[in-house]
């Protein structure tokens, strides 16, 4: 069975298998390395989504050209 990894936002440590309260966890992630990057990945996603929202609000959605 594949192991899941979780990033604990309170301790800032990676857990193998869910060990802590859900309120303190991000994941699951397929690898320890992915879990270690949880905050960085979340930041990158938020930046990308904020930019997509900005373009959508301004009517400048580049994805429309691809549909």
C-alpha positions as a LaTeX table, in Angstrom:
\begin{tabular}{lrrr}
\hline
Residue & $x$ (\AA) & $y$ (\AA) & $z$ (\AA) \\
\hline
Unk1 & 0.00 & 0.00 & 0.00 \\
Unk2 & 1.32 & 3.44 & $-0.95$ \\
Unk3 & 2.21 & 5.77 & 1.87 \\
Unk4 & 0.72 & 9.23 & 2.13 \\
Unk5 & 2.70 & 12.15 & 3.48 \\
Unk6 & 1.24 & 15.16 & 5.24 \\
Unk7 & 2.66 & 18.57 & 6.08 \\
Unk8 & 1.87 & 19.69 & 9.63 \\
Unk9 & 1.42 & 23.47 & 9.59 \\
Unk10 & 1.83 & 23.71 & 13.36 \\
Unk11 & 5.10 & 21.80 & 13.69 \\
Unk12 & 6.24 & 22.45 & 10.09 \\
Unk13 & 7.24 & 18.80 & 9.83 \\
Unk14 & 6.29 & 16.06 & 7.39 \\
Unk15 & 4.30 & 13.16 & 8.80 \\
Unk16 & 4.23 & 9.71 & 7.26 \\
Unk17 & 0.58 & 8.77 & 7.43 \\
Unk18 & $-1.91$ & 11.05 & 9.14 \\
Unk19 & $-0.84$ & 11.42 & 12.75 \\
Unk20 & $-2.16$ & 14.83 & 13.74 \\
Unk21 & $-5.45$ & 16.67 & 13.79 \\
Unk22 & $-6.82$ & 17.51 & 10.34 \\
Unk23 & $-6.87$ & 21.21 & 11.21 \\
Unk24 & $-3.07$ & 21.25 & 11.19 \\
Unk25 & $-2.45$ & 19.21 & 8.05 \\
Unk26 & $-1.97$ & 19.82 & 4.35 \\
Unk27 & $-2.10$ & 16.84 & 2.04 \\
Unk28 & $-1.95$ & 14.04 & 1.38 \\
Unk29 & 1.10 & 14.16 & $-0.85$ \\
Unk30 & 2.56 & 11.20 & $-2.76$ \\
Unk31 & 6.13 & 11.80 & $-1.61$ \\
Unk32 & 7.98 & 13.24 & 1.37 \\
Unk33 & 9.56 & 15.83 & $-0.94$ \\
Unk34 & 6.16 & 17.03 & $-2.18$ \\
Unk35 & 4.95 & 17.35 & 1.41 \\
Unk36 & 8.06 & 19.34 & 2.32 \\
Unk37 & 7.14 & 21.80 & $-0.45$ \\
Unk38 & 3.51 & 22.13 & 0.70 \\
Unk39 & 3.66 & 25.80 & 1.66 \\
Unk40 & 5.66 & 26.73 & $-1.43$ \\
Unk41 & 3.23 & 24.84 & $-3.66$ \\
Unk42 & 0.24 & 26.50 & $-1.97$ \\
Unk43 & 1.84 & 29.92 & $-2.49$ \\
Unk44 & 2.53 & 29.20 & $-6.17$ \\
Unk45 & $-1.04$ & 27.99 & $-6.71$ \\
Unk46 & $-2.50$ & 31.04 & $-4.97$ \\
Unk47 & $-0.38$ & 33.38 & $-7.11$ \\
Unk48 & $-1.48$ & 31.59 & $-10.30$ \\
Unk49 & $-5.16$ & 31.58 & $-9.31$ \\
Unk50 & $-5.04$ & 35.26 & $-8.32$ \\
Unk51 & $-3.61$ & 36.09 & $-11.75$ \\
Unk52 & $-6.29$ & 34.00 & $-13.48$ \\
Unk53 & $-8.98$ & 35.79 & $-11.44$ \\
Unk54 & $-7.51$ & 39.17 & $-12.36$ \\
Unk55 & $-7.51$ & 38.31 & $-16.06$ \\
Unk56 & $-11.07$ & 36.99 & $-15.86$ \\
Unk57 & $-12.31$ & 40.15 & $-14.10$ \\
Unk58 & $-10.62$ & 42.31 & $-16.71$ \\
Unk59 & $-11.95$ & 40.22 & $-19.58$ \\
Unk60 & $-8.47$ & 39.23 & $-20.61$ \\
Unk61 & $-8.75$ & 35.45 & $-20.28$ \\
Unk62 & $-6.14$ & 33.94 & $-22.60$ \\
Unk63 & $-7.77$ & 30.52 & $-22.17$ \\
Unk64 & $-10.78$ & 31.76 & $-24.20$ \\
Unk65 & $-8.60$ & 31.73 & $-27.33$ \\
Unk66 & $-7.95$ & 28.03 & $-26.87$ \\
Unk67 & $-11.61$ & 27.00 & $-26.68$ \\
\hline
\end{tabular}
